Amino acid sequence: MRITPVILSGGSGSRLWPLSTSEIPKQFLKLTNNFTMIQNTLLRLKGVECSAPIISCNENHRFLVAEQLSEVSDKKPKILLEPVAKNTAPAIAAACCAALNEDKNAIVAVFPSDHVIADEEKFQAAIKIAAEKALEGYLVTFGIVPTFPSTGYGYIKGNDNLEKFVEKPCLEKAEEYIASGQYSWNSGMFVFKASTFLSELEKFEPEMEMLSKQSYENAVVENDFIRLDKKSFEKIKGNSIDYAVMEHTKKGKVVKLDAGWSDVGSWAALWDINKKDEHGNVLKGKALMLDTKNSYVHSVKKPIAVIGLRDIVIVESENTILVAAKDKVQDVKKAAEEIKNL
């Protein structure tokens, strides 16, 4: 069974500032190995039979996408350019139109471009299970088996049939969810027939479905890029796939995934998933660590010396240095905004 990967690359990645910026967001950075995050998103599908990928991205990132994917794939991607950001549902709808243009029975697998999955074999096995369910007419989402009561992720209720989505809970609720065995983390990854998704979108958001189709039908092809029609696309009332379709559909299924998943939503998360030295430190670039433990240091050009510190994050970019307590990195977005006033 052949699957069409749909990679969503419209995010700005401001939680990993100062390395990740609006010009070069985190999906285009090498943060865990010798490949960028968007390259890894495609590479981890090597064990799955796939058609050429479809990428939905910001127009300003089109050359980054084309260049980076050409380095890891011999299949020429379709690169859809979003004229304005309208959240995930319209982007996925346009991508489904592109998939159906090649194959009226296309099964698409939707992935954010900036996640990490450690166990690729388990991941590929889960995709194949999801694809079988998609073939039966279901909309499948991957529920991440939770490893702790996170308050930073949304949750999905259901061990087979999708029952409901839950927003990020308080700690007490998160503990209840874990104890029940009924909940998993919301991964933002999906598998379904392109035609089934568009049919369900038409049912719940008919205007969005119509305008998304129009934006693809009236798109302009320029070299390697498909420029979605701005007039149609900007009329769309943006929404996420969760709110637009998955919360309402009776065709939702959950495939559990326990494969070392992370959405790399902070520098602390990046420290957590990277290989550490004997002192619990993660070092990228030139860094000297003396009597320092459980810290993350990323040097781009200048050597960094760290003495006598615990649980800190230091990141040097081309023109900015971030120093933060690891348990305060949620304030990075705020710092990125306020430092513009200096």
FENBELHU-V84633 format. One line per field, one symbol per residue. ss: DSSP state (H for helix, E for strand, C for the rest). phi: phi as a letter, one per 30 degrees, with the letter a starting at -180 (. if undefined). A space follows every 10 residues. Layout:
# FENBELHU-V84633
ss=???
phi=???
This chain:
# FENBELHU-V84633
ss=CCEEEEEEEC CCCHHHCCCC CCCCCHHHCC CCCCCCHHHH HHHCCCCCCE CCCEEEEEHH HHHHHHHHHH CCCCCCCEEE EECCCCHHHH HHHHHHHHHH HHCCCCEEEE EECCCEECCH HHHHHHHHHH HHHHHCCCEE EEEECCCCCC CCCCEEECCC ECCEEECCCC HHHHHHHHHH CCEEEEEEEE EEEHHHHHHH HHHHCHHHHH HHHHHHHCCE EECCEEECCH HHHCCCCCCC HHHHHHCCCC CEEEEEECCC EECCCCHHHH HHHCCCCCCC CEEECCEEEE CCECCEEECC CCCEEEECCE CEEEEECCCC EEEEEHHHHH HHHHHHHHHH HC
phi=.cccdcccbc dciddcdcdd bddbdddccc cbadcddddd edddcedcdb dedcccbded cdddeddddd dbbccddccc cddbdbiddd dddddddddd dcadceccbc bddbccbdcd dddddddddd ddddddjccc cccdddcadd cccdbcckcb ddcacbdecd dddedddddd iccbdddicb badedddddd dddcbedddd dddddddcdc cbhdccdddd edddddddad deddbddcdc cdbccdbbbi dachdadddd edcddcddci cccbidaccc hbbhbbbbcc bddbcbbicb hbbbbccebb bcbbdddbdd cddddddddd dd
